């Protein structure tokens, strides 16, 4: 099993790496291309692409198709964001880098957190 950080080292963006790994481990078919624009903090150092991709996965699995449905995706996303912020103090790419958090570390932590939140 290839870890998300290994896919990142192979040239996938952090977002693509999270989605690719999730698909392989959970037999889902979320388009990897959804993570293509997320690398390097959505290319400008803003929201970490790994975190962004994790929220895309949450939306894909727990999202709704109608405004009349309960939006469970928000609950799971909030858990993820709180977990990342408690661990690192931020979910912003440039700040993570400034604080010495490597891409490998945030990719792996985000992926583990995503799995923990979705499969409790």
N, C-alpha and C positions, 0 to 999 in steps of 0.2 A: 504494500500500500504506500503510495507516494504522499508525503506530507505536503500541505499547502505551501509551506515555505520553500520546499524543493521545486515546486512548479514555478514559484516566483524566481528562483535562481536560474531556471531554464528560460526565462524571458517572458513569462506571463505577468500581467499586472497583478498587484495584490488582490484586486477584485476578481479578476479572472481565476486566479489560483484558488481562492476561497470557493467559488462556485464549482470549478472543475473537481476539486477534492470532494465537496459535498455530493455532487452527482455520483461520483464513483463509489463513495462509501454508503450512500443511502438509496442508490438505484433511482435517482430522480433525473429529470431531463430539462433542467433550467438552462436556458441559453447562456453559454459562457460569455458570449458577446455583450451581455448586459454589464459585465464588469470591465469592459474595454476602456471606458472613459474615466475610470475611477483611480487609476494609478497616480502616484505622487500627490495624493490629496486632491483628487479631481483636477489634476494638472496644475493647481495653483497653491498647494499646501494647505487646503482647507480640510474638510472631513476626510479622515483616513479611509482610503479605498477598501481596505479589508472590512472595516466597520460598515461602510456603505453597501458592500456586497452581502454582508450578513443580513442587513435589513431587507435587501432584495429577496434573499432566500426566505426570510420570514414572511414577506408579503406574498411570495409565490405559494407558500404552504398554508399560511394562516389568514391570508387576505380575503376580501369579500368581492363579490361580483355586483352587488346591489347596495344602494344606500340604506335599504331596509334591513340588511343583515347586520349582525353585531360585528364590529371591527376588532377581532382578536389580535390582528397583527400589531396594533398599537401597544397592547399590553406586553407582548413579547419584545417589541422593539424598545420599549421603555426599560424593561429588565436588562436588556443587552447594554443600552447606553449607560445606565446606572452602574453596571458592573465594570465597564471599561473606565468610566470616570473615577470610580472608587479605586481602581487598581493604578491608573496612570495620572489621574488629575485632569485629563483632557482626552478628547477624541479627535483633536486637530493635528493633522500630519506634521506641520512645521513645528508645533510645540512638542510633539512626541520626539521628533528628531533632536530638537534643541535640548531635551531632557535626557538624551542618550538612549532612547528606546529604538532598537533596530527594527527594520522591516520584518525580519524573521520573527522577532519576539512578538510584535503586535499581531502579525498574521496568525501565528500559532495560538496566542492567547484568545484572540477573537474567535477563531474557529472552535476552540474548546468551549468557550463561553456560549457560543451559538448552540452547540450540541447539548450542553448541559441545560440550557433554557428550553429548547424544543423537546427534549426527551426526558424530562423529569418524571 
